Amino acid sequence: MGKILSAKSGLIMTGSLLVGSYAWASDTAENADIEALVNDTIAPLMAEHRIPGMAVAVSIGGQQHYFNYGEADQEAGIPVTDETLFELGSISKIFTAALTGYAQTSGALSLSDPASQYLPALEGSVFDEITLLELGTYTAGELPLQFPDAVQSEAQMLDYYRQWQPESAPGSQRLYSNPSLGLMGYLTAQRLGKPFETLMQEALFAPLGLEHSYYQVPESQQAHYAYGYSKEDKPIRVNPGMLDAQAYGLKSTAADVLTFVEAHMEVPGLDDESLSQALAATRTGYFEFGDMTQGLGWESYAYPVALEQLLAGNSLEMILQPNPANRLTPPLAPRQEALYNKTGATNGFGGYVAFVPSEQIGIVLLANRNYPTPARIEAAHHILTSLTEAP
């Protein structure tokens, strides 16, 4: 893992608005170019979509650069800093997937196992024929995007799964779903015999040095927890729900998320071979949908990738509608020449993460407004392509 820069930060001020801050590397001129590129991309993005605050983190060849913009709390006038916690929304899924990868690498489970094998309450249901892999790739038979409102307890959740009937054969259609990947995370914890949050801390956060990632923000960190903002500019935070931790409940800093991205790019320093294998399992491609390849949490594209391809793969049609699934047999091994990405949002937050192993470059965009996904992708794509184009 590359060492996070701790040198002094530079602050760019426009009136009373904090436009950007960044960590200095050894090459001041190069850093200034990166700063200008990010500022020129993010400032108009925030203005157009009325984004109160953003944190941007970029890794280039193992060197980290951090940029903080605007306010984490508008009413109190608290600026975004390196310690600001953002709600990750569905970016949480790539962390959950890593725990399942860890369980598989350790021999505790196999992605080809039926889901009911790890939960007696599901025996005799359709989950006898649905695998953990199909849950983790949203191909279980069209589980919905969210649980019905009536599902408010664990008992009601299990009853919902027992009664649910698929709309299509497992493995034949992809429909993006919190109850799908969320159940994979829930069953992984059941198999490993500890609470999900405990396992994430022990198996993932601690080994990777993620010291500012929480499912329940502790009192000592509440001052760093940003408020999200609704379309009406009301301060909001995510409501708890069934399998929220597994599907959309992680709160973290841009630095922690970038550290996780760097682990996937195998930046020198990750000495835990089993953890490296666990992360590789999430980048393995199991299904294809046009130009997009579905892994566990991560979605990837052959690199270089056009902006139009990324927008299509992250479109509302890909999220809200079932799409025919092309199973890859054998699965596609993790690729160096690929762009891996994941979006995430709650009612008050919007984020995007992408990286390209062959270029050793990754980016994290976290904002305290749920602004349109295409705008996130366009901004990240512009920064990444600008930094990787030949001089």
C-alpha positions as semicolon CSV with decimal commas, in nm:
position;residue;x (nm);y (nm);z (nm)
1;M;0,000;0,000;0,000
2;G;0,139;0,337;-0,093
3;K;0,204;0,561;0,203
4;I;-0,052;0,836;0,244
5;L;0,105;1,180;0,214
6;S;0,098;1,380;0,533
7;A;0,285;1,688;0,419
8;K;0,126;2,029;0,450
9;S;-0,186;2,101;0,247
10;G;-0,247;2,393;0,015
11;L;-0,583;2,571;0,025
12;I;-0,742;2,754;-0,265
13;M;-0,991;3,017;-0,155
14;T;-1,254;3,202;-0,357
15;G;-1,434;3,448;-0,134
16;S;-1,564;3,242;0,158
17;L;-1,577;2,916;-0,040
18;L;-1,308;2,655;0,008
19;V;-1,245;2,553;-0,352
20;G;-0,979;2,288;-0,298
21;S;-0,705;2,149;-0,081
22;Y;-0,439;1,899;-0,173
23;A;-0,133;1,718;-0,038
24;W;0,198;1,817;-0,188
25;A;0,417;1,554;-0,354
26;S;0,784;1,593;-0,441
27;D;0,717;1,728;-0,790
28;T;0,554;2,063;-0,720
29;A;0,499;2,151;-1,087
30;E;0,331;1,820;-1,161
31;N;0,118;1,857;-0,851
32;A;0,010;2,202;-0,961
33;D;-0,103;2,058;-1,295
34;I;-0,307;1,791;-1,118
35;E;-0,454;2,052;-0,884
36;A;-0,557;2,272;-1,175
37;L;-0,714;1,981;-1,362
38;V;-0,919;1,867;-1,063
39;N;-1,024;2,217;-0,961
40;D;-1,126;2,306;-1,317
41;T;-1,337;1,991;-1,334
42;I;-1,495;1,995;-0,989
43;A;-1,575;2,368;-0,947
44;P;-1,825;2,383;-1,239
45;L;-1,965;2,041;-1,142
46;M;-2,046;2,165;-0,792
47;A;-2,192;2,489;-0,923
48;E;-2,416;2,320;-1,180
49;H;-2,556;2,065;-0,935
50;R;-2,553;2,281;-0,621
51;I;-2,327;2,037;-0,439
52;P;-2,246;2,170;-0,090
53;G;-1,924;1,972;-0,042
54;M;-1,699;1,718;-0,211
55;A;-1,387;1,515;-0,140
56;V;-1,179;1,394;-0,434
57;A;-0,889;1,151;-0,400
58;V;-0,660;1,046;-0,684
59;S;-0,386;0,782;-0,685
60;I;-0,123;0,802;-0,958
61;G;0,155;0,544;-0,954
62;G;0,121;0,500;-0,579
63;Q;0,118;0,874;-0,506
64;Q;-0,196;1,008;-0,340
65;H;-0,353;1,348;-0,397
66;Y;-0,647;1,481;-0,193
67;F;-0,879;1,769;-0,276
68;N;-1,152;1,897;-0,045
69;Y;-1,428;2,136;-0,148
70;G;-1,709;2,327;0,014
71;E;-1,896;2,240;0,330
72;A;-1,980;1,921;0,515
73;D;-2,240;2,108;0,723
74;Q;-2,386;2,420;0,567
75;E;-2,575;2,541;0,874
76;A;-2,265;2,523;1,095
77;G;-2,027;2,632;0,818
78;I;-1,803;2,326;0,868
79;P;-1,572;2,269;0,570
80;V;-1,497;1,934;0,410
81;T;-1,159;1,804;0,532
82;D;-0,951;1,488;0,496
83;E;-1,144;1,350;0,797
84;T;-1,495;1,413;0,663
85;L;-1,714;1,101;0,656
86;F;-1,946;1,056;0,359
87;E;-2,222;0,801;0,311
88;L;-2,100;0,562;0,039
89;G;-2,435;0,417;-0,061
90;S;-2,388;0,124;-0,298
91;I;-2,011;0,171;-0,306
92;S;-2,049;-0,027;0,018
93;K;-2,114;-0,333;-0,201
94;I;-1,752;-0,359;-0,317
95;F;-1,646;-0,385;0,048
96;T;-1,913;-0,648;0,122
97;A;-1,799;-0,844;-0,182
98;A;-1,444;-0,844;-0,047
99;L;-1,564;-1,021;0,270
100;T;-1,728;-1,291;0,060
101;G;-1,406;-1,317;-0,140
102;Y;-1,218;-1,357;0,189
103;A;-1,455;-1,634;0,302
104;Q;-1,408;-1,817;-0,027
105;T;-1,030;-1,780;-0,020
106;S;-1,020;-1,921;0,334
107;G;-1,232;-2,219;0,229
108;A;-1,534;-2,125;0,439
109;L;-1,767;-2,115;0,139
110;S;-1,784;-2,138;-0,237
111;L;-1,964;-1,898;-0,468
112;S;-2,117;-2,200;-0,642
113;D;-2,291;-2,312;-0,320
114;P;-2,668;-2,271;-0,296
115;A;-2,772;-1,980;-0,076
116;S;-2,988;-2,201;0,147
117;Q;-2,681;-2,405;0,246
118;Y;-2,583;-2,131;0,489
119;L;-2,921;-2,050;0,637
120;P;-3,157;-2,326;0,751
121;A;-3,453;-2,084;0,731
122;L;-3,413;-2,081;0,351
123;E;-3,407;-2,459;0,304
124;G;-3,693;-2,578;0,088
125;S;-3,728;-2,236;-0,080
126;V;-3,619;-2,118;-0,424
127;F;-3,281;-2,042;-0,269
128;D;-3,199;-2,413;-0,289
129;E;-3,140;-2,338;-0,658
130;I;-2,985;-1,991;-0,632
131;T;-2,612;-1,964;-0,571
132;L;-2,411;-1,711;-0,375
133;L;-2,259;-1,603;-0,707
134;E;-2,601;-1,526;-0,851
135;L;-2,688;-1,321;-0,544
136;G;-2,360;-1,130;-0,575
137;T;-2,410;-1,054;-0,945
138;Y;-2,781;-0,959;-0,928
139;T;-2,878;-1,263;-1,139
140;A;-3,081;-1,452;-0,877
141;G;-3,407;-1,420;-1,071
142;E;-3,495;-1,049;-1,047
143;L;-3,496;-0,968;-0,679
144;P;-3,616;-0,605;-0,655
145;L;-3,404;-0,294;-0,607
146;Q;-3,531;-0,251;-0,250
147;F;-3,719;-0,454;0,009
148;P;-4,093;-0,386;0,030
149;D;-4,175;-0,123;0,293
150;A;-4,344;-0,387;0,509
151;V;-4,011;-0,566;0,567
152;Q;-3,891;-0,401;0,889
153;S;-3,739;-0,686;1,094
154;E;-3,507;-0,979;1,043
155;A;-3,797;-1,221;1,086
156;Q;-3,997;-1,036;0,820
157;M;-3,692;-1,035;0,594
158;L;-3,649;-1,412;0,617
159;D;-4,021;-1,462;0,559
160;Y;-3,997;-1,239;0,252
161;Y;-3,713;-1,450;0,108
162;R;-3,896;-1,777;0,183
163;Q;-4,204;-1,660;-0,004
164;W;-4,032;-1,479;-0,292
165;Q;-4,061;-1,633;-0,637
166;P;-3,820;-1,546;-0,921
167;E;-3,941;-1,381;-1,239
168;S;-3,672;-1,553;-1,446
169;A;-3,439;-1,851;-1,419
170;P;-3,136;-1,791;-1,194
171;G;-2,840;-1,673;-1,400
172;S;-3,051;-1,560;-1,698
173;Q;-3,128;-1,194;-1,617
174;R;-2,949;-0,919;-1,425
175;L;-3,157;-0,681;-1,215
176;Y;-2,967;-0,453;-0,980
177;S;-3,080;-0,528;-0,624
178;N;-2,992;-0,445;-0,266
179;P;-3,169;-0,757;-0,130
180;S;-2,960;-0,969;-0,371
181;L;-2,602;-0,871;-0,290
182;G;-2,711;-0,783;0,064
183;L;-2,819;-1,142;0,121
184;M;-2,481;-1,265;-0,002
185;G;-2,313;-1,053;0,265
186;Y;-2,560;-1,168;0,529
187;L;-2,501;-1,535;0,444
188;T;-2,124;-1,484;0,446
189;A;-2,144;-1,355;0,801
190;Q;-2,370;-1,646;0,896
191;R;-2,112;-1,888;0,763
192;L;-1,821;-1,718;0,940
193;G;-2,015;-1,709;1,266
194;K;-1,970;-1,344;1,367
195;P;-2,163;-1,020;1,320
196;F;-2,112;-0,869;0,976
197;E;-1,965;-0,543;1,109
198;T;-1,718;-0,733;1,330
199;L;-1,602;-0,944;1,037
200;M;-1,553;-0,640;0,816
201;Q;-1,336;-0,477;1,081
202;E;-1,128;-0,790;1,145
203;A;-1,094;-0,924;0,791
204;L;-1,080;-0,605;0,586
205;F;-1,062;-0,270;0,763
206;A;-0,784;-0,353;1,011
207;P;-0,556;-0,540;0,764
208;L;-0,586;-0,258;0,508
209;G;-0,546;0,019;0,764
210;L;-0,894;0,164;0,707
211;E;-0,922;0,359;1,031
212;H;-1,211;0,587;0,936
213;S;-1,476;0,353;0,795
214;Y;-1,790;0,284;0,996
215;Y;-2,135;0,132;0,971
216;Q;-2,239;0,307;1,290
217;V;-2,047;0,632;1,325
218;P;-1,914;0,646;1,683
219;E;-1,976;0,947;1,902
220;S;-1,608;1,043;1,877
221;Q;-1,645;1,079;1,498
222;Q;-1,985;1,247;1,479
223;A;-1,827;1,589;1,428
224;H;-1,669;1,456;1,105
225;Y;-1,991;1,301;0,970
226;A;-2,115;1,521;0,687
227;Y;-2,478;1,605;0,636
228;G;-2,627;1,507;0,305
229;Y;-2,861;1,750;0,134
230;S;-3,192;1,679;-0,035
231;K;-3,321;1,841;-0,352
232;E;-3,487;2,094;-0,124
233;D;-3,153;2,160;0,050
234;K;-3,269;1,994;0,372
235;P;-2,993;1,822;0,575
236;I;-3,051;1,445;0,574
237;R;-2,876;1,122;0,658
238;V;-2,944;0,764;0,559
239;N;-3,221;0,575;0,735
240;P;-3,149;0,227;0,870
241;G;-3,306;-0,061;0,680
242;M;-3,278;-0,434;0,627
243;L;-2,928;-0,537;0,519
244;D;-2,831;-0,170;0,501
245;A;-2,474;-0,237;0,617
246;Q;-2,420;-0,502;0,351
247;A;-2,579;-0,308;0,066
248;Y;-2,543;0,066;0,124
249;G;-2,458;0,153;0,485
250;L;-2,084;0,228;0,498
251;K;-1,959;0,575;0,591
252;S;-1,597;0,655;0,511
253;T;-1,339;0,913;0,411
254;A;-1,205;0,961;0,060
255;A;-0,863;0,853;0,189
256;D;-0,992;0,519;0,321
257;V;-1,176;0,447;-0,003
258;L;-0,864;0,533;-0,203
259;T;-0,661;0,297;0,015
260;F;-0,910;0,022;-0,071
261;V;-0,876;0,108;-0,441
262;E;-0,497;0,092;-0,419
263;A;-0,519;-0,253;-0,264
264;H;-0,707;-0,363;-0,576
265;M;-0,435;-0,211;-0,795
266;E;-0,180;-0,408;-0,593
267;V;0,024;-0,104;-0,501
268;P;0,333;-0,240;-0,320
269;G;0,271;-0,291;0,051
270;L;-0,017;-0,540;0,056
271;D;0,168;-0,840;0,194
272;D;-0,137;-1,048;0,285
273;E;-0,162;-1,299;-0,001
274;S;-0,498;-1,435;0,112
275;L;-0,645;-1,084;0,121
276;S;-0,500;-1,013;-0,222
277;Q;-0,672;-1,326;-0,352
278;A;-0,997;-1,222;-0,185
279;L;-0,991;-0,885;-0,360
280;A;-0,905;-1,052;-0,692
281;A;-1,218;-1,268;-0,657
282;T;-1,431;-0,952;-0,662
283;R;-1,265;-0,832;-0,985
284;T;-1,326;-1,163;-1,161
285;G;-1,583;-1,129;-1,439
286;Y;-1,882;-1,363;-1,419
287;F;-2,139;-1,215;-1,659
288;E;-2,135;-0,979;-1,957
289;F;-2,392;-0,713;-2,041
290;G;-2,289;-0,532;-2,356
291;D;-1,953;-0,366;-2,287
292;M;-1,985;-0,412;-1,910
293;T;-1,856;-0,716;-1,722
294;Q;-2,012;-0,790;-1,384
295;G;-1,788;-0,901;-1,098
296;L;-1,876;-0,911;-0,730
297;G;-1,965;-0,549;-0,665
298;W;-1,718;-0,419;-0,922
299;E;-1,821;-0,362;-1,284
300;S;-1,548;-0,348;-1,547
301;Y;-1,480;-0,248;-1,907
302;A;-1,194;-0,326;-2,145
303;Y;-0,951;-0,032;-2,136
304;P;-0,930;0,218;-2,294
305;V;-1,303;0,278;-2,256
306;A;-1,514;0,548;-2,418
307;L;-1,726;0,775;-2,203
308;E;-2,037;0,652;-2,388
309;Q;-1,964;0,294;-2,279
310;L;-1,937;0,393;-1,914
311;L;-2,256;0,594;-1,932
312;A;-2,443;0,302;-2,090
313;G;-2,318;0,056;-1,831
314;N;-2,425;0,285;-1,547
315;S;-2,753;0,397;-1,702
316;L;-3,096;0,385;-1,541
317;E;-3,185;0,106;-1,784
318;M;-2,904;-0,105;-1,639
319;I;-3,020;-0,030;-1,284
320;L;-3,397;-0,038;-1,307
321;Q;-3,463;-0,293;-1,581
322;P;-3,372;-0,663;-1,618
323;N;-3,102;-0,727;-1,877
324;P;-3,022;-1,064;-2,040
325;A;-2,717;-1,221;-1,875
326;N;-2,434;-1,380;-2,069
327;R;-2,255;-1,612;-1,825
328;L;-1,877;-1,627;-1,879
329;T;-1,752;-1,987;-1,870
330;P;-1,487;-2,000;-1,746
331;P;-1,504;-1,670;-1,555
332;L;-1,286;-1,386;-1,681
333;A;-0,975;-1,347;-1,467
334;P;-0,899;-1,001;-1,323
335;R;-0,758;-0,778;-1,593
336;Q;-0,485;-0,519;-1,590
337;E;-0,614;-0,354;-1,907
338;A;-0,956;-0,271;-1,766
339;L;-1,142;0,008;-1,592
340;Y;-1,324;-0,103;-1,278
341;N;-1,595;0,121;-1,138
342;K;-1,883;0,149;-0,891
343;T;-2,140;0,417;-0,824
344;G;-2,320;0,473;-0,497
345;A;-2,583;0,705;-0,352
346;T;-2,816;0,764;-0,062
347;N;-3,087;1,030;-0,057
348;G;-2,830;1,293;0,043
349;F;-2,500;1,165;-0,097
350;G;-2,353;1,064;-0,434
351;G;-2,025;0,890;-0,505
352;Y;-1,819;0,725;-0,776
353;V;-1,503;0,511;-0,769
354;A;-1,293;0,398;-1,065
355;F;-0,944;0,262;-1,128
356;V;-0,728;0,121;-1,408
357;P;-0,463;-0,129;-1,289
358;S;-0,246;-0,106;-1,602
359;E;-0,221;0,271;-1,561
360;Q;-0,186;0,253;-1,180
361;I;-0,445;0,525;-1,151
362;G;-0,760;0,548;-0,944
363;I;-1,012;0,812;-0,842
364;V;-1,269;0,861;-0,567
365;L;-1,546;1,124;-0,585
366;L;-1,762;1,171;-0,273
367;A;-2,030;1,442;-0,247
368;N;-2,298;1,534;0,005
369;R;-2,570;1,559;-0,258
370;N;-2,717;1,283;-0,474
371;Y;-2,640;1,447;-0,807
372;P;-2,687;1,267;-1,142
373;T;-2,470;0,962;-1,207
374;P;-2,372;1,071;-1,561
375;A;-2,221;1,391;-1,420
376;R;-2,005;1,189;-1,179
377;I;-1,883;0,960;-1,454
378;E;-1,811;1,245;-1,694
379;A;-1,603;1,428;-1,432
380;A;-1,406;1,120;-1,332
381;H;-1,352;1,012;-1,694
382;H;-1,224;1,359;-1,784
383;I;-0,974;1,359;-1,496
384;L;-0,855;1,003;-1,562
385;T;-0,814;1,046;-1,935
386;S;-0,639;1,380;-1,892
387;L;-0,389;1,220;-1,654
388;T;-0,322;0,915;-1,872
389;E;-0,303;1,072;-2,216
390;A;0,042;1,066;-2,374
391;P;0,215;1,408;-2,356
